């Protein structure tokens, strides 16, 4: 039983099925499932919570969100983690085909969470400006829902055998085919799927109906994800590490610190506004 668990990644096929020369990956399917779940839960919130936002507005926004996420995540990955790819394969960043191998379909791989977050944030900002609606009110609609989407993204990473964790002696460690050292490693993708996804989702989902000021749920999401991801990075194989102000952290940890600070500043602004109105 234990041996089966430890060698599970070696038995997983990243390709779900093939249609001619096109191979459909589980990673891509996980993205579709994630979008579908967010769509359903946002629709559920609008229908049951009387939020004052038309569902037609959400329908109009989804194409913006998808484009912002995919562009941001892809650009973020090559700029933050794979600069050499950006320099040498600029034409292939967004192409799902290998132009050097008879245009073989390979899909789009390499997606950065923080790049995707920036891309979606820009999509939110531009869309809300165009539609003349409250940015924070609109983002609060999505904040309790988004974490569950990342559960499926991390499961896609696990099936791909990528973003595995650091070497460990723990019995729940796993062997990943892409790890040429053949060592037992933390299944950090599963840690992230649970804590960044399921755990954070249930917390924000449960408290979403509280007496929160506009923007507070967005702030709590930023703080929650940034905190959880910061600590999971200690189990994940670091891609880039650099030192700043006597602190040596991974790139992911530095970006998560910025998220937490941004969330605290936003939450503090909301709370100050709430207190000020009460005193008035």
N, C-alpha and C positions, 0 to 999 in steps of 0.2 A: 504493500500500500504506500509506504513512504517513498520507495524507489519510483513508483508510478507518478507520484506527486512531483518529485524532484526533476523528473525527466519529461514532464508534461509539455513544456514549450517545444521540445524536439518533435512532438507528435502532432503539433498544430500546423495546419496548412493556411498560410495567409490568404490564399486565393479561394474564394467561395465557389465560383464556377466560371466557366469560360463560354463565350459566345463567339465562335470563330477565332479570330486573332485577338479579340478583346477579352482580357481577364478581369473579372470583377473581384475586388479584394474585400475582405471582411472589414478592413479599415474604412473603406468608402461607405460600406453598408452601415457601419456604426455612426458615421456622420449623418446619414439620412435618418436613422432611428432617432438620433439626438435632436435634429431639427423637428421631427414629427412630434416628439414628446413635448418639447418647448411650445410648439404651436398648440397642442391640445391643452396643456396646463394653463397657458395664457388665456386661451378661449374660456376655460373653466373659471378662471378668476374673474374675467369680465362678466360672465353670465351669473355668477353667484355672489359677487362682492360689491356690486354697484359702484364701480370705480370711476365712472364718468368718462371712460375712454371707449370710443366706438371700435368694435371688432374690425370694421372695414379699414380703420386706420392701421391696425396691427397687420392685416393682410397686405396692405400697401407697403408696410415697412419690411416685411420678411425678405423680399429680394434684396433690399439694401443691406440687411443684416448678413445675409449669406455671402454677398459679394465682399462686404467689408471684412468679414471673418476670414474668408479664403485668401483674399489678397494680403491682408495684414499678417495672417499666420505664415504664409509662404515667404513674403518679403522679410518678416521678422526672423524666420529661421536662417535664411541665407545671409542676412546682415549681421545677426548676433552670433550665430553658431558656425556658419560655414562660409566665411568671407571668400575663400578661394574658389568656391563654386560660383559665387556671384561674379567674380572676376573672369572666370574661364568659361562659364556656361550661361551667360546672361539670357540667351535666346530660349533656354530650356526651363527657366524658372517656373513658368506657368503652363508649359506644354506637357500634356500627358503622353507624349511620344518621344522616343529616342531617335533624334534626327541623324545620329551617327550609326544607327543600326537598322537601316531600312524602315525607318519610321515605325518601329515596333511600339505598340501600346504598352506603357509601363505605369500609367496612373500618375498621380501627384503625391509625392512623399516629402516628408520634412515640414512639419507644421509647428510653429512656435506659439505657445499659449499667450505669452505676453504680446507678441506681435498681433495675434488675433484679437486680443483685448483692445489694443490701440485702434485696430481697423474697425471693430464694432463701435467703439466709442466715437470715432469720427463719423460713422454712419448714423449713429444716434443724433449727434450734434447737427449734422447737415440736414437730416430728415426733419428734425424738430424745428429748425430755423425755417425750412421751406414751408412746413405745415403750420408754423406759428403756434406750437404747443409747448407745454412745459417739459424741458429736458429731464429734470429730476423726477417729475411725476411719471413720465413715460418709462424711464429706466427702473423706477421702483416697481413697475408692473412686471418686469422681467427678472429682477434681482432674486426673488425667492425660487425661481424656476430654473435658472441657468445652471446651478451646480449639478443637477441630475444629468444634464447633457454631457458634462465632462466625464461622468462615469463611463459612458460608452466610448468616448474618445480614448480613455486610458485602457479600456478593454481591447480596443483596436491596436494600441501600442503593444499590449501583452501578446496578442495573437501574432503580430509582426515580429515579436522577439526583440524589440528595440527599447531603448531607454531603460534597460535593466539596472539593478542596483549594485551596490558595492559588494565586495567579497565578504562572505559571512560563514560562520561555523554553525549557525542555527539550523535545526533540522528542517525548518520550513523553507529553507533556501532552495533555489532551482538552478538547473543548468540551462543556459541559453545557447542555441546554435551559433549565434553571431559572436559569441565570446570565444575567441580562439585560444584563450588561456585554459578553458575547460574547468573553471572553478565554480564552486557553489556561490550563488549570489542572491541578494535580497530581491524578491519579486516586487520591486518598488512601484511598478505600474499598478499592481493590485492594491497596494497601500494608498496610492493616489486615487484610484477608482472609488475606494471606500470613503476615505477622509475628505478629499476635495469634492467628491460627488455626493454619495449617499448621506454621510454624516452631516455635511454642511447644508445639504438640501433640507433635511428634516428639521434642523435647528431654525433656519430662516423661514421655512414653510410654516412651522408651528407658531412663530411669533409675528407673522406677517400682519395679523389683524389687530395688533396692539395699537395704542395711541401714539403712533410715530409721526414726526414731522416729515414733510416731503423731502426726500433725499436720504433719509435715515436708513432705509433698507438697502439702498445702493451702497452707502457707507459701510454698513455691516457686512455686506458681501465682500467688499474690498478688504476689510480688516480680517474677516474670517478666512477667505481664500489665501491671502498673503501670509497669515500666521501658520495655517496648516501646511502650505507648500514649503514655507521656510524650514520647518522641522523635518519634513519628509526628505528634503534635499540632503540631509545628513546620511540617509540610507541609499540615495540614488548615486550612481556613478557620475561624478562631476565631469562636465564637458569643458568648461572654462572656469578657472579659479583666478581671482586677482585680489590684491590687497589695497585697501583704502582706509585711511585714518587708523592704522594699526590693526584693522580687522581683515582677516583673510576669509572670504566667502565665495561661493559659486556665483555665477552670473544670475542664475535663477533666484538665489537668496537676496542679492542686491535689488533685483527688480521687485521681489516680494516686499522688501522693506519699504520701497517707494509706494507700493500699493497700500500698505498698512498706514503709512504717514498720511497719504492722500485721504484714506478712509477716516482717519481720526480727525483731520482738519475739517472734512465735510460734515462729520457727525457733530463735532464741536460747534460748528457754525449753525447747524440745525438746532442743537440744544440751547445755544445762546439766544437764538431767535425765539424759541419757545418760552424761555425764562423771561425774556424782555417783554413779550406780549402779556404774560401773566401779571407782571408787575404793573404794566400799563393799565 
